[in-house]
């Protein structure tokens, strides 16, 4: 497992050839869809880009800087927020490359970064543009910078991760703390990284305080805890770590668990081989320890937060690291072509696709998905169309609906102002959310209401929803168009 100090060779050409179809898959599958949560993210980013205050003017339950990155992209081009994963996935590839390069040759590190990492990330659980990929990417990049002894940069990235995907941050922090176990030089570097991380976090908190985001941010954290409890019970599972894991096991069977099992095996093998010659293989021991921390941390995070199938993307971090460990466990004296064949097979198993036919069917479908999602970039959602038809120069509005808004907020004309921060609620939303909506809509001129919201009157929150519907019926005139109602105050 000793690293071979070698530059790139002609074998890199073979890696580049294999990378082409992988990155075609990444590119075709990376477009954020307007459906479900993707539409919410688009509305949040557009609202932030137009100066609305996070959480107080524009509420959602995601970490603060996730939407900020999308809002910043929209200032460059309205199209860029749809392609954010073309930023995040290359950063993940760079991080994995730096980790691998610290323990193996450049050729092998190139394959692990350029081929294995993106292929594993865009596995069957992948959803383009959602918050899981940034968390995986920043954790890998932060750890990669630490492995490359770029301590300050690594610490800054891990500090930023706290505000992009807070559930991954403790895992990345534990990976940083590992360096206190490995020699005085690495301990000094780890101290520098920790200081950089704290500075990044303090500066970020200060910015949020100046912007007025902090109260809403802390409230959001509390609401997320309540949300996790409410949803797991809504699905009929116990409100406990075992309940979340049971739902995870119900949602996912087969290949994903084979991938996780292989990762566990590689972690044990990597750690065992490294400990046999700890003095000479300290780099390999660090990478194997990364994998163990990522496995334990990801399982712990899922045990506390798993609700929806896409949450299983949390396993992308340990699965990528498992590929790196596999790459360094194979002796460097082996021919690269043999190493490449074995790593290609291991990477496929770790990706969770299960069979070649499943992968090829997915690959073939990506072309049509790309065309359809690209065409939807210029779509004006129905909610925006209805609001743009209101014959008033200026008015305030609210939206009563779920995550079916399709990113409407970016298409609403000037003069129409979102008056209620919550523009998406669910049958399992807390009582306080509906109470807030009832109070807020009493001060707006126009309401867009969806059929989905009406359905809530027959669900678990009927007692909280019905007063809202009664108020709308008593004080607004509503015009029904498709599954929407445009309601103007009488």
Secondary structure, 3 states (H helix, E strand, C coil): CCCCCCCCCCHHHHHHHHHHHHHHHHHHHCCCCCCHHHHHHHHHHHHHHCCCCECCCECCCCCHHHHHHHHHHHHHCCCHHHHCHHHHHHHHHHHHHHHHHCCCCHHHHHHHHHHHHHHHHCCCCCCCCCHHHHHHHHHHHHHHHHHCCCHHHHHHHHHHHCCCCHHHHHHHHHHHHHHHHCHHHHHHHHHHHHHHHHHHHHHHHHHHHHHCCHHHHHHHHHHHHHHHHHHHHHCCCCCCHHHHHHHHHHHCCCHHHHHHHHHHHHHHHHHHHHHHCCCCCHHHHHHHHHHHHHHHHHHHHHHHHCCCHHHHHHHHHHHHHHHHHHHHHCCCCCCHHHHHHHHHHHHHHHHCCCCHHHHHHHHHHHHHHHHHHHHHCCCCCHHHHHHHCCCCCCEEEEEECCCCCCCHHHHCCCCEEECCCCCCCCCCCCHHHHHHHHHHHHHCCEEEEEHHHHHHHHCCCHHHHHHHHHHHHHHEEEEEECCEEEEEEC
